[in-house]
Amino acid sequence: MSSVSKDEHEAFKQRLVEEVLGPNSGNKVSMEKVVMIIWQFRDDPQVIKFMTRFVSKFAGSRHVFDGIEFYLPQLAHMIIHLEAEWDDAILERFALVIAQQSLHFALQLNWILQGAIEDYQPELPDGSFNPDYHPIYYLRCIKLLTNMERCVVYRKPRSPELQLLYEKGKITKQEMQQLEQADRRFQALQIAGTDGVEEAFGGILLYKRKVRTACYKPKPWKTRYFAIQEHMLNCYNSQGGNLIRSMPLEGAEIKKIPTTETRYKHMFSVTNRNFEFRMRGSSEEDMEKWVKLLRDEADSKIVFGHMDKSVHRVNAEQDRIVSEMTPGQRARYEFFRDEREFVRRLTDIAEELRFKEPADRKKIAPTLMRHMEIKPCVYSPLCGSTEVWKRVHGVLYRDTRVFNTNERCPVIMYFLAARGEIGNSRKGGERDPNLDVTEYMHLRFDNIDDESSNGHSASELSVEDLETKPSSSVWNDSVVNRDDITESPRSKMMHDSFSIPRKLAARLEGTANRRRSYLDTATDINHVPILEGSSNNRLPVAGGISVGRSSILSPQKGMIIGDAHRGQIAKDYIDKAKQVVCGGESWSEKSKRMLEEAKFKPEGAEVEVVGLMSKSNDDLRQEVFIMQMIHYYKSVFARANIPVWLKTYRILSTSSSTGLIEVLVDATSIDGLKKSSKFPYEEGGMRAYFEQTYGGPKSKAFKEAQQNFMRSLAGYSIISYLLGLKDRHNGNIMIDTRGHLMHIDFGFVMGMAPGNDFSMERAPFKLTKEYVEVMGGFGSECYKEYERLVVEGFKEARKNSQIALGLVEIMMYKSKYPCFTGKFGNGVALKKFERRLMLHVPDDQVESRARALIKQSYDHWGTNFYDKFQKWSNGYAI
C-alpha cells in the first residue's frame, strides 16, 4: 500500500482484522475496513469468500447497506479487474446476493458495468481499434451483467413461502432472514455457475463491416474466423488468433440477402444498434447453418441485457419467456428494463441537442421533454437505497433549461414525483410518504401473487392491487436505531458457525496477548460513519412527512413549503440574496409554483418536484470518485466535530460518456454572481455584496453568512489541496443564498491541471484577496478561525490517511481515469497524494506546515493569472 514499509503494511493488515473481527469490534460493521481487508488480502480467495459472506449476513441493516452502496465503486472495480484472474467468482456472487436485496443497487452496478463494457470493447463506435481493448474484462462484464439481470428477475425462490411461515408464527423473524439470506446465496451460486465454458460454434466466413452511421467503404471482402461465444459474435483474424471485433447478439437481426439484391451468393447480414456485418458462407448449407444458429442466439432466453431496447425484435420465443414468468418476476423484469430505458432517454436528449444549432436548443429541448414517455414505475436514480422513494409521474417540460458549450449541451430537467402510494405494514397499512427506495420495491415487487395480476402487465398493476397485504420490512433494524446491530459481528460468526480462514484466524489468535508497538499509532484506523445526506432520519419532518428543499403538496395537509435550512439569517436577508443568486425565486418557492401549475398530479399521494442535469459526451466516472472522496472527508470532519462545511451531491455515470448530476439549488456560480446587475462590482466586490445583502458587519445575519463563507472556504481549502483540485475558475465555484462556497466540475484532480507542466495554478488552493476581505482581513477573529479550522481539518485528514490512501489505490489499479493514467499512472498519483498528506512530517511540525500552505496560497500570482486567462478565453468574471 503506497510507499509504507513491509512492517507498516503488515501492522495495517493486523489492525484491520482485529477491528472488524476481533473481540472489541463492538456491534458495528465498518464497511471501509471490510473493503480494505478484501483489497489487502486480494491474493487469498478464501479470505475474500469469508468476508463477503460475513458482510452478507449484516446487509439487512441499513447502516451496513449504506456502506455497501457508498463503497460500490471500489467493490465494482475489484469485481471487474481482480476476479477475472481467479478460479472462483466470489465477488460476483456477493454482488448477485446484494442485487437480490435491492433493485436500486442492481441498477447502480448495471451502469458501472455498462461503462466498463464500453472501455474494453474491441473497437470504438467510429469503427477504429480500441487501444484499451481487453477480451477478458470485456466478456466478464457482459457475463456479470447478464447474470445480475437474471438474478434480479428470478431471485429469492422461496421468499413467499418464508413470508407465509413467518406470518403464521411458524418461524421467527431472525430465522426467516437467515433462510432468505441462504436463498439469495444459493440463487447467486446457481446463476453465476450456469455460464461455464460453452462449446463455441465457429468457422471461416467472408465479410464486410458497416458502421450504422456511415457508408460502406470500398474495401475488398475479408476472410475471417467467426465464433458464437457467450451470446457474442466474435471476429478473429484466424482460428485461435486475436479477437478483432465483437458484436452482442442479444436482439440482433439476422437476414438472408437474396441474389436479387446482390451479385454475391450465400450472403446474410447481422445487425444491431451500432454495427452491421455482411457475410458470405461457403455454400447454401453453410449459410443456412449460420443463420439458424445466429437467430437462435439472438432469440435466446436473454430477453434483456446490456443493449438498448431499440434492437429487441418482437418474436414468439421472447413472448413465451416473458409469459412464463410469475407476476413478481415479470414486474421486476419490466421495472428493470423500463428504468434503464428511462435513464437512457434522459441522456439521449442531451446527446440529440448537442448536434443542434446552439440558438435552436432552447426551443427544441422542451418539445423533446414533452414527448418523453414515462412508464408506470420509473424514478430518479440520484439517491440511495435507504432514501425516500419518489416515483416519476410526469415531465414539467416548460421549465427545461439548456447550457450551451462548445462540446456538450447539459440539460436541466424537472419531473413531478409521487410519494406515499403504498401502505406500510409497520404503520398499520397506512400510506407512507417516507418509505425508502428498497422498502418500496420490496412491497411492490415481492408481494405480487397470481390473483393480483388478472392477466395484466405486472408493472401496470394498481397500487390497490399491490398493497394491504402484511409484509415484514426488508430491513432487520427498521424498528430500532438504524445505527445499531443487536448482535456483534464476532458473536454472530460464532453463532452461525463461520469457518474463519487460516490467515485471519492466525491474526486473531495473536491479538489478545500481542504487545502494542509504535506501529499501532502509525496505522490507527478510525471508523468513519458516512454522513447519509438526505436520508429519512436526517430530514426535517412536517406533520409526519420528511421534507427536503422542495415544497410538497399533500392530499391531507396541503402545500408544505420546502425546508430552507433555517439558521441565524432572517428571511428578509435571504430574500435579498435570492434576488442576486437565483433570480428572485428560491427553490422552495419555485417548486411550489411548479406544483400549483402542474395539471396532471396523481391522486392520493404526496407530490414534489425532482430535478436533475443530464449530460452526454462526458465521462463522469472520475467525478463520481472525487465526490466520493469529498463525502468521505466530510464524514471524517463531522466525526471529529470540526465545523467545516462541504457540499456533497449525487453524480451518476451511466456509461463511459453519459451521466446524471443532482441540481444544486439556491446557488449560482461566482461568475454568475458577479455578472448580476445587482452585484456591487464597483463598490467593493464580494465584501460589499455580503454587506449589501446581509447587513453591516455587526449584524447577526452578516456574521452568520460570514461564518458560512469561512467554514466552507476552510473545508474546500483542505479538500482542494489534498485531492489536487485544479481548474478553479469562477465558473467552477458556486455560492448559495447563505454564503456557502461550493466547488463543482472535477475534471482536473490529483495533480492534473490545464496546461499540464505549464499550468498557472501552482498554489496549494485558491485563496484570493477578496476571500480574505470577506472574512475581515488577517487580524480578524473570523480569519483566525479559518486558519484554525484548516489546521485542525488537515490534522484529522492525516489521522484518517490509511482508508483514504486505500480508496485511491483500489481505483488506481488498472484504471482508465485520466488522473491515474499517462504521467500520473504507475502509482505516481498515489505517491503525490501521500506526500500531500505529509505522513513523513513529525506531528509537532504539521501545524506550521499547514499554516505555510495558507500563506503560500494567499493572493498567489498563478491564481490571479489563471482567473485573468479564463476571463480572456471564456469570459468568466473575476
N, C-alpha and C positions, 0 to 999 in steps of 0.2 A: 504494500500500500504506500503510494507516494515514495518519498526517499527516506523513510524511517529505517532504523537498523533491524536486523533479524530478531534481536531480543525484544525490541519495542513492538514489533509485529506480533510475535508470539504472546506477549503480555496483553496486547489488544484483543486477540482472539480468546485468550483465557477469560478476560473480563466480560466479553460478550456472552460467553457460555454461562458464566456464573450469574450474571444479572438477568438473563432470560430464563434459565432453567434451575438455578441454584436455590438453596433453602430460603434465601432472603429476597426472592424475586417478587414477593408480595402477590397482590391479586390483579396485576396488570400484565397485559401482553404488549410489550413495546415493539411495534412493527418496524421502527427504524433499526432496532438491534437485530430483529429477525432477518431483515433484508441484508444486513451486514454479515450475519452468520452464513446465510446462503452464498453470499459473494466470497467471503473469506475461505469457505470450505467447498468452493466450486469444483475442486478436483476429487471430491468424495460423494458420489451419488447417494450413498446410504445416509449420509448426514442430510443431504437435500431432501430425500424422501421423508426422513423423520420430521424435519422442520415444517414441511408443507402439510403433513398430517397433523402436526401439533397446532399450526395456525388454523387449519380447517375446523378443528374442534371448537375454537372460540369465535368462528366467523359469524355466529349468531348474535354476538354482542356488537352494538352499534359502534362503540369506540374502536373495536378491532377492525370492523369492516371499513370504517372511515380511514383507518391506517392503511388497509389493503389498497383502497382506491387512491389514496394520496401517493403511495409508492408504486402505483401501477406502471409509470414509465420505466422504472428500474426493473420491475418484475418482467414486464413485456420484453425489455431489451435483453434480459438474460434468457428468457424463453426462446427468443429468436436466434441468438448468437452463441449461447453456451450449449444448449441441449442438442443442437444439431450434431455435436460430436459425441454424444452419449449413446449407450445402447438402449436406454430406457427413457420414455417420455414422462419424466417425473413432474417437471414444472408444467407441462401441458395438461396433465391430469389435474393438477391443482387448479389451473385456470378454468378447466371444464367444471370442476366442483363448484367454484365460486360463481361461475356464469349461470349455473342452475339456480343459485340462490337469488341472483339479481340480474334481470334482463338489462338494466342500465349498465352494469359492469360489463356485460357481454357486448353491448354496443360500443362502449368506450374502447374495449380491446379490439373490436372489429375495425375501428378507424385507425388504430395504431398499426394493425396488420396490413390494412389497405395501403398505407404509406410505405411499409416495408416491401410489399409486393412490387410497387412501382419503383422502389430503389433498386431492386435486384433483378428485375425482368431483363430478358436478353437484349431487347432493343428499346430505344426511346420512341415516343409517339411519332416523331418525324421519320422513323424507319432507320435511323443510324444506330450503330452498335453502341450499347450501353457499357461504358468502361467500368462501371461498378457491378456488372452482371455477376451473380453468384448462384449457380444452379441449386446448391444445397439449401441456402436460405430461401430462395425463391419458391421452390417446391414445398419446403417446410411450411412457409407462411400460408400457402394455398391449402395445404392439408389441414393445418391447425384451424384456419378459418372455417373450412367445411365441417370439421369435427365439432367446432363450437356451435355452429348453427344447428347441427343435428342434435346436440346436447340440449340446446335451448328448446327445441320443439318436443323432443321425446323424453325430457328429463323426468326424474322422480316417479318411477313407475308405480310405486305403492303409496304415494302421498295421500290419495283419497281414502284408502283403506286405513292408513295410520291415523288420519284425522278422525275417522269414524270411531275407531277404537278409543281414542283419547276422549272424544265427546261422551262415549258410553262409560267412561271410567275404567276401562279395561287396562289401560297403560297410563303411566304418569306423563306429565309434560316433558320431563327430562328423558324418559325412555323414548318418547315419540321423536324428540330432537336427535337422539343418538341413532335411532333407526333411519331417520331421514338423512342424516349425515352418511351413514353406511350406504344408503340407496344412491346418493349423489356420487359417492366414490366408486361404487360398482358400475354405475352408468358411465362415468368418465372412463373407467378402465375398459369397459366393453367398446365404447366408441373409439377411444384412442387406439385400441388394439385391432380394430376392424380393417384398418388400411395398411396391412402389411405389404410386403413386396409383391406386387402384382406381376403376372407374366405379361409383358408388353407385346402388342402386335406391331410389326414394323415391316418395312420394305422400301425398295427403291422407286421413286417417282420423279417425273419431270415436273417442274413447277415455275410459275411466275408469281410474284407477290405484288399486291397493290395496297397502298395506304388509302383508307377510305376517303380522305380529304384531298387526295392527289390523283394524278392520272398515271396510267401505265407508262413505265419508262421503256424506251426502245432497246431492251436488252434481250439476249437470247434466252431460251429455256435452259434451266439449270438442272443438273442431276443431283438429287439429294436423298439421304436416307431419312424417312419419316417413321415416327413411332407414336402410338397412342399409349400414354402413361399418366396415371394419376389425374384422369379427366382433362389432360392436356394433349394437344397435337404438337409434338416436338420435332424440330427440324435439325438434323445433324449433317456435318459436311461429309460424313461417311459412316458406315456401320461401326459402332464402337468409337467414333470420333468425337469432335467437340460439338456441343449444342450451339446452334447459330441463332435460332429464334424459337419462340414458343407461343402458341395461341390457346387460351382457355376454350374448351369445347362446350362448356355449360351454356345451353340455349343457342348454340351456333346453328346457322342454317347451311345445310348441305344440299347442293343442287347438281344434277347431271346436266351438262350443257349439250344440247343436240347439235348435230353436224350442220343443221341449217343456220346456226348462229356462229359457227367457227369452221375453219378448214381443218381442224385437228380432230382426230378420233379419240374416244375413250377419255374425254375431258370432263372434269367436275370442279366445283368451287366450294370452298369452306369460308363462311363469312360470319364475323361477329361485329361488335360495335366499332372497333378500331381498325381491324385488318380484314383483308380478303386474300385468300390463297387460291390460285387456279392451278390445277394439277392434271397430269395425264398418266393414266395407267398403261401397263404394257399390253393389255388386251381388254376385251369387253368383260371377261370374267374377273380380271384383276380390278377393274373399275367398280364393278358391282359389289365385290367383296369390301373394298374400301368404303364405298358409300354406305353400305349396310352397317358396318362397324362404327363409322363416324356418327351416323344418325342414332344408333343405339346409345352411344356415349353422350351425345348431345341431349337425348331424351331420357337419360338415366335418372335415378332417384334423387339426384341433387337438384331439387326444384328451386333452390336459391343458393347464392354463393357470393363470390367477390365481384360478380359482374352486375351491370346495370339491367334494370327490368326491360329496357328497350330491346335487348337481344333475346328475351324469352319468347319462344314461339308457343302459341297455344296448341297443345296436342293432347291426344287421348290419354297417353301414359301419364303426363303431368296431372291432368284432371283426376285420373284414377288414384294417384298417390295422395293428392290433397283430399279427395273424397273419403279415403280410408283413415284419415286422421280422426282422432277423437275431437270433440268440440274444444277442449282445452289445448290440445296440440295445434289445432288449426288457428285458434285465437293467437297463440304465441307466434306461430309462423307468419300470420298476416300482420301482426303488430311489428315484428322484427323487420319484415320486408317494407312495410309502409313507413316506418320511422327512418330507415336508411334512404328511401326514395325522397322523403320529405326534406331531409338534410341535404341530399344531393341536389335537389331542385333549388334550395336556397343558394348554394354556391354556384350552380349553373347560371342563375340570374346575374350574379356578379360577373361571371365569365362572358355571358352574352353582351352585357353592357360595355365590357372592355373593348369590344370591336365596333361600337357605335361612335359616331362623332360626339366629342365632349359636349357640344352645345345641345345635342338631342337627348342626352342620357336622362336628364331630369324629367323630361316629358315621357320617355319610354318606360322608365322604372315603375311608376305607379300602375301602368297598364299590365306589365308583366306580373306584378304582385296581385293585381285584382283577379287575374285569370288563373291564379295558382290553386290547384286542387288540394283541399285539406281533408285527409282521411279521418275516420272516426276517433282514432286514439293516438294521435301524434302529440309530441310535446317538445319544448325547447330542451336540448340535451346539455345546456350550460348549467349544470347543477350536479349535486352528489346524490348517491342512493338514499341518504338519510335526510335530504332536504325536501321541502314541501313540493308535492306533485302539482303541476299546472298543465292541464291539457289545452292544447291549442285548438280554439274553437273557430276562429276566423281571422282574416287579414285586415288590418287597418291601413289600407293601401295609400290613402290620401296623405299620410304623414311620412311616407317613404322618403329617404334622403340619400343622395349620392355624393361621393367625393371624387373629383376629377384629378387623376395623377397621370404621369406620362406612361406608366406601365400597368396600372391597375385601376379598378373602379370599385372601391369598397362601397357597400350599400348598408344603410341602417334600416332595419325592417321592424315593424311593430305588429303584434298579434294580440287578439283578445283571448285570454286564458281563463279556464274554468277550474274551480276548486270545490271540494266538498260534494262530489257527485255520488260517492259511495259511502255506505254506512260502515261504521267501525264497531265490531262486536264488543270491543273492550269498553265502549261508551253506550252500551245498550242498543246498538244498531243505528244510532243517530248518524246523520251525515256529518263527516269530519273534514272541515276545511284545512286542517293542519296535518292531514295524512301525508306521510313521506312517500317518496317515489317507489321504494321497494315494497312497502306495505300496500300501496295502491295496486301495484302489479300483482302482488300475492292475492289480494282479494278479488281482483278482476279476472286473472288468468288461471289461478289454481283451484277455483271452486266452481268450475263450469261442468255441469253434467249433461247427459244426453237429453233430458227432459227440457232443459232450458233453451236448447238451441232451436228446436222446432224447424229444423231444416234450413235455417238462415245462416249467412256468413257469421262466423263467431265474432269477428271484430265489429259487427253491426248490432250485436245484442244490446238491448236497452239496459240502462242502469238498474231498473227494477228487476230485470231477469237475473242480474248478477249479484245483487246484494242480499240482505236479510238472512242468508244462511250463516250461522255462527261459525267463526273461524278463529283459531289461535293466531297470535302475532307471529310474523316471520322472525321477529327479534326475541331473543330469550331474556333480554333485560328491559322489556318495554314497560314493566310495572315497577321498576326500581331505577335508581340513579343510573344514567347511561354510562357513567364512568366506572361503575362497579361490576366486578365479576365475583359472584358469591363463593366461588371455589378457586383456589390459587392454581396457577398452571402446573406447579410441581405436584400438588395433591391430585389434580385431575389426571396427570400422567400415571401416577401410581394406581389410582382407582381404575383407569382404563387399561392397565397392564401394558403400557407402552414399552417397547424394547428400544432402549437408548443405544445408538451406535457406539462402537468401542471408542472412537476418538473423543466423542462428547462425554461418555461415561468416565474416561480416564481423567479428563479435566475436572469433572465434578467431584470425583473421589478425592482429589488433592486440594479441594477448596477449603475445607474446614480447618485443616492444620497448616495450611500454607502461610509462611511468614510473609508479611507485606514488604514490598520493595519500593524503591524510589520510582519504579516504572508505573506503579499503580496511580500515582498522581499524574504522571505524564500522559497516561492513557485513560483518564477518567471519562466515563461515558454517561452523560446525563440523559434521563428520559425526557423527551420534549413532546408534551401533548400538543398536537397540531390544532391551532385555532380553527373552528369549524365554520367561520364566516357567517352565513345566513341560515344555519340550520335551526330547527324549530325552537330549541331552548335558548337561542341567542336573540330571537326576535321579540320586540315588544308585543304584547297581547292586548287587543281591544275587544272586549266582550267575548273572549274565548277564541278569537281569530288572530293568528300571528300576522303581524303587519310589517312589511319592509318599506322600501322607499316609495313604492307605487301605492296609489289610492286603491281601495277595494269597494266594490258595490255588492252589498249583501242583501239577500231577499228578506231577511228579518230585521237587520239593523240599518239598512240604507247605506249611504255613502260614508265610508270610513277614510278619512284623509291620511295619506301616507306619512309615515314617521320621518321626520326631517332631522333625527338625531339631535334633539333639542339640548342645548348646553347653556352657557352663560351669555350667548349672543341673542339679544332680543329680536323679535320678529321684524321690527322696523328696520334694523340694520341689515338683516338677511334680505329684506325686500330691496334695499339699496344695492346690495351685492348682486342680486339676480338680474338687475337691470343691465349690468355690465357683463356678467358671466354667462347668463343663459337667456338673453333676450327678453327679460322681464317675466318669464314664466318658469317657476320651479317644476321639478319633475312630478311632485305630488299634485300640483295644480294642472300640469299638462295631462297627466294620466287621468285625473278627474274629468277634465274636459273631453278627452277621447272616449271615456266610458259613457258620458252623457250623450255624446254624439253618435255612438255606435247603435245600429238599428237591428242587429241580429244577435242580441245577447241570449245566452242559454237560460232556460227557466230553472228555478230552484237550486241555483248554485252561486257561490261567491265568484265574482268576476274581477279580474285585474288585467293590466296591460303588461306584456312582456316584450322587451326589445333586445335586439342583437345586431351585431355587424357581421355581414357576410363578406368574405374575401376570396379572391382567386388569383392565380399566377403568383402565389406567395407561400413559401414553405414555413409554416408556423411552429414546427416542432421544436426548434431552438428556443423560441419564445415561451412555449409551454414549460420547457425545462427551467429557464431563468425565472419564470413566475413561481414555479415550484420552490426554487431556492429562496426567493424573496419571502414566500409563505413560510418556509422553514425558519428563516431568521426572524420573521415577525413573531413566530411562536417561541423562539429562543428568548427574545427580549421580553415578551409577555410573561414567560415563566419566571424570569429574574426581576420582574416588576420595574423594568426600565421603560419609562413612558415615552418612548419614541413612537412615531406614527408612520405606518406604511400601508398603502392601498394594495390589496390583492384582489384580482378579478379573474374570472374564468376565461380561459383560452382553450379552444378545442381544435386540434388539427384533424381534418377528416380525410386527408390524403397527402401526397407529397407536394401538392400545390394549392390546396384549398383549406378553408377553416372558418370557424365562427369565433367571435370575440364578444364578451359582455360589454354592453354600453355603459360608459361612465356618465352618470347623470349629475346635474347641478355643477358642472365643471366646464372649463374651456382651456385651451392651450394658452401659455403666456403670450404667444404670438397673437392669438385671437383677442386676449385681454387688452394688449397694448394697441391693437388696431381699432378697438371700440371707440366710437365718437365720445363716449363718456369717460374714457380713461384720461387722467390728468398728466398727459405725457410731458407737456412743457412746464408744469408746475412742480415737478419733483419725482415723477415716475412711480415706482412701486410703493415707496414710503408715503407719498402723497395720496395714492389710491387707498391705502389702508386707513389713513386719517379721514379722507373724504367719505369712505364707506362706513367705517365702524366708530367714528367719533375721534376726539382728541386723544393724545397718548395716555391720559389719566382715566379715560372712560373704561367701564367694565367690559364693554363689547370689544374695544380696541385691544385691551390686554389679553382677552380670550383668543381673538383672531391672531394676535402676535404670537401667543403661545402655540397655537395650532401650526402656524407657519414654522416656528423654530423647531418644534418636535418632529415635524415631517422633514424639514431640512436636515436635521440630525440623523434621522433614520436613513434617508437616501444618500447622505454623505458616506455613511458606513457601507451601505449596500453598493453604491457606485464604485467605491474603492475595492472592496473585496471581490465583486463579480466583474470588475473591469468594464463598467457600462460606459460606452462612448456614443458619439453622435448625439450629444446632449444639447442640441439647439433648442430654441424656444418653441418649436413645433412639436417637440417630443417631451416637453414638460408642461403639465397642466396645473391648474389651481381651481379649488372649489369655492363655493359661496362662504365657507367658514375659514378660508385662509390656508387650507392644507395644500401643499405641493404634491403632485403625483407624477411619476415617470412612466412613460409608455414607449413602445417600439424598441425591442431588444435585438436588433439585427447585428449590432457590433458589441460583442461582450468577450470576457475572458482574455482580454489583450488585443482583440481585433479593433481596428479603428479605420474610419475613412482616410484614405491616403496611405494606409499601411505604415511603412517606416518613415514616411514624410508627414505623418499626421500632426496637426497643430495641437490636438488635445493631449497635452503632456501632463496636465495637473492630475493629482490623485482623484479629485472630484470637482464638481462645479460649485464654486463659492464666490459669487460676484460681489462687487462693491455694493450694489443696491440690495442684495440679500442681507448684508451686514447692517445697512441703513435701516431696513425694516425692523431688525432686532434691536435697534437703538444705539448701534456703534459698539466698539470694542470694550468700553468701560461699563456697559450696561449690564444689569443683572440677567436680562434675557440672553445676551450673548455669552455670559459666563455659564449659564445653564446649558446653552447649546454645546459649548466645549466639554462640559462635564458629561453630558449625555453621549457625545461622540466617544469620549474616552471609555466610559462605562460600557457602552454598547460594544465597542471594539474588544474590550477585555472579555465580555461574555461570549462574543462570537469566537474568540480564541479558545475559550474553555470548551466549546462545543465543536471543535475543529474535526474530530475524528469522523463523525457522521457526515458532515458537510464534504470532507475530502472523499469519503466513500461514495457518496451520491455522484460526485463529479467523476470519480474513477470508473464507476459502473457505466455511466453514459458515454464516457470517452472510449470504452472498449469497442473497437471496430465500428466507430461512429461515423455517420455521414454529416453531422452538424458542422457548419463552417468553422465554428470556434474550436473544433477538435481535429481539424484536418489541415493539410498543407503545412505551413510553417509552425502551426500550433499543434500538429499531430505528434505521435510518438512520445506522449507524456509531457510535452512542453507546457501545455495549458495547465495541467495539474501541478507541475513544479512551480510555475509562476503564481498559481493560486495559493500554494503552500507558503511561498515567500511572502505574499501579501498578508497572510495570517500571522507572520512574524513568530513562528513556533521556535525559531532559533534564538530569539531575543530573550534575555533573562527577564523574569517577571517584574523586577524593580525598574526596568527601563521601558516597559510597554507604554506607560502613560506619557513619558516625554516623546516617544516615537509617534504616538497618536496626535499629540499637540503639534508636532513638527509637520504632520500631514496637513493639518488645518492651515498652518502658517504658509506652507508651500502652495496650497490651493487658492488662497485668497487673492482675488484680482489677478489671476495668472494671465500672462501675456497670451498663452496659447488659447485659453478660454475666450478671451476677448477677440482674438483674431479669427477664431472659428465662428463666433457669432457674426462678425462682420462679413466673413466669407459666405455664410448662409443667407445673410440679408442680400448680398450682391447676387448670388446664384439662384436662390429660391424665394427671395422676398420676405423672409422671416424677420419680424420686428425685433429690435434689440433695445 
